[in-house]
Amino acid sequence: MVKQISLFLENKKGRLAHVCRVLGDAGINIRALSLADTADFGVLRLIVDDPAKTNKVLSENGFVASITDVMAIQVPDVPGGLADALEKMDKAGLDVEYMYAFIGTASQDALVIIRVDSIEGAVEIMEGCGINVLKEEQVYSL
């Protein structure tokens, strides 16, 4: 499992830049991010090199953040590579809540962050099918 930081941001000019500056000034490296927005606010999801420190720094700077468990998988970077993994989860009855890809230097494969309803079950299924589930340390050090 990998720890993901989630926070709500007001949909105002400069808010994302401010979060990134706060983290940068604290020496925190963002490994991946996803931003979904509406007219009033956005949900920023981050994979960082030090989740506990990030949560503390954000809190100290007035942001409300939470830590969520997600799964990072490695899939072949070919047409259908992700579909194969998702079909295995579907056959096992797992629901994907959201996902996003990120770039790393672990291999030539694609790396994907996935939030599912049962992390432990998903990890077991992926590993049982020969899909590499990355450990926290692997993701944070990419």
C-alpha positions as CSV (number, residue, x, y, z in Angstrom):
1,M,0.0,0.0,0.0
2,V,1.0,3.6,-0.6
3,K,0.0,6.6,1.4
4,Q,-1.8,9.3,-0.6
5,I,-2.4,12.9,0.6
6,S,-5.7,14.4,-0.3
7,L,-6.8,18.0,0.3
8,F,-9.6,20.3,-0.8
9,L,-8.5,23.6,-2.4
10,E,-10.6,26.6,-3.0
11,N,-10.9,27.2,-6.8
12,K,-9.0,30.4,-6.6
13,K,-6.1,31.7,-8.6
14,G,-2.7,30.7,-7.1
15,R,-3.9,28.1,-4.6
16,L,-2.3,25.1,-6.3
17,A,1.0,27.1,-6.7
18,H,0.8,28.0,-3.0
19,V,0.5,24.3,-2.0
20,C,3.4,23.3,-4.3
21,R,5.5,26.2,-2.9
22,V,4.8,25.2,0.7
23,L,5.8,21.6,0.0
24,G,8.9,22.6,-2.0
25,D,10.1,24.9,0.7
26,A,9.7,22.0,3.2
27,G,11.9,19.8,0.9
28,I,9.0,17.5,0.0
29,N,9.1,15.9,-3.5
30,I,5.8,15.3,-5.3
31,R,6.0,12.0,-7.1
32,A,2.5,12.1,-8.7
33,L,-0.6,14.2,-8.5
34,S,-4.2,14.4,-9.6
35,L,-6.4,17.4,-9.5
36,A,-10.2,17.3,-10.0
37,D,-12.1,20.5,-9.8
38,T,-15.6,22.0,-9.8
39,A,-16.6,25.6,-9.9
40,D,-15.9,26.2,-6.2
41,F,-13.2,23.8,-5.1
42,G,-10.7,21.1,-6.2
43,V,-9.6,17.9,-4.8
44,L,-5.8,17.5,-5.0
45,R,-4.4,14.0,-4.5
46,L,-0.6,13.7,-4.0
47,I,1.9,10.9,-3.8
48,V,5.0,12.4,-2.1
49,D,8.3,11.1,-0.8
50,D,7.3,11.6,2.9
51,P,3.5,11.4,3.6
52,A,3.7,12.0,7.3
53,K,5.9,15.1,7.0
54,T,3.6,16.4,4.2
55,N,0.5,16.0,6.3
56,K,2.2,17.9,9.1
57,V,3.5,20.7,6.9
58,L,0.1,21.2,5.2
59,S,-1.6,21.3,8.6
60,E,0.9,23.9,9.9
61,N,0.1,26.0,6.8
62,G,-3.7,26.0,7.3
63,F,-4.6,23.2,4.8
64,V,-6.9,20.4,5.8
65,A,-5.4,17.2,4.5
66,S,-6.0,13.5,4.9
67,I,-4.0,10.3,4.3
68,T,-5.6,7.6,2.2
69,D,-4.3,4.1,1.3
70,V,-4.0,3.5,-2.4
71,M,-2.3,0.8,-4.5
72,A,0.5,1.4,-7.0
73,I,0.8,-1.2,-9.8
74,Q,3.1,-1.7,-12.6
75,V,1.5,-2.6,-15.9
76,P,3.0,-3.2,-19.4
77,D,3.2,0.1,-21.3
78,V,1.5,-1.4,-24.3
79,P,-2.1,-1.1,-25.7
80,G,-4.3,-3.2,-23.4
81,G,-1.8,-3.4,-20.5
82,L,-4.0,-1.5,-18.1
83,A,-7.2,-3.1,-19.4
84,D,-5.8,-6.6,-18.4
85,A,-5.2,-5.4,-14.8
86,L,-8.6,-3.8,-14.5
87,E,-10.4,-6.8,-15.9
88,K,-8.8,-9.0,-13.2
89,M,-10.0,-6.6,-10.5
90,D,-13.5,-6.5,-12.1
91,K,-13.7,-10.4,-12.2
92,A,-12.8,-10.4,-8.5
93,G,-15.6,-8.0,-7.7
94,L,-13.4,-5.0,-6.8
95,D,-14.6,-1.5,-7.5
96,V,-12.2,1.1,-8.7
97,E,-13.0,4.5,-7.1
98,Y,-10.5,6.5,-9.0
99,M,-7.0,6.1,-10.5
100,Y,-4.3,8.1,-12.1
101,A,-1.0,7.3,-13.8
102,F,2.5,8.6,-13.0
103,I,5.9,8.5,-14.5
104,G,8.8,6.8,-12.7
105,T,12.1,5.3,-13.5
106,A,11.4,1.8,-12.1
107,S,11.2,0.3,-15.6
108,Q,9.7,0.8,-19.0
109,D,6.3,-0.2,-17.7
110,A,3.5,2.3,-16.8
111,L,2.9,3.0,-13.2
112,V,-0.7,3.5,-12.0
113,I,-2.2,4.7,-8.6
114,I,-5.5,3.0,-7.9
115,R,-8.0,3.5,-5.1
116,V,-10.2,0.5,-4.7
117,D,-12.8,-0.5,-2.1
118,S,-10.6,-3.3,-0.7
119,I,-6.8,-2.5,-0.9
120,E,-5.8,-5.8,0.7
121,G,-8.0,-7.9,-1.7
122,A,-6.7,-5.9,-4.7
123,V,-3.1,-6.4,-3.7
124,E,-3.6,-10.1,-3.3
125,I,-5.4,-10.4,-6.7
126,M,-2.8,-8.4,-8.6
127,E,0.1,-10.3,-7.1
128,G,-1.7,-13.6,-7.7
129,C,-2.0,-12.6,-11.4
130,G,1.6,-11.7,-11.7
131,I,1.1,-7.9,-11.7
132,N,3.8,-6.1,-9.7
133,V,2.3,-4.1,-6.8
134,L,4.9,-1.5,-5.8
135,K,5.9,-1.1,-2.1
136,E,5.7,2.3,-0.4
137,E,9.5,2.7,-0.4
138,Q,9.7,1.9,-4.2
139,V,7.1,4.6,-5.0
140,Y,8.5,7.3,-2.7
141,S,12.0,6.9,-4.0
142,L,11.1,7.1,-7.7
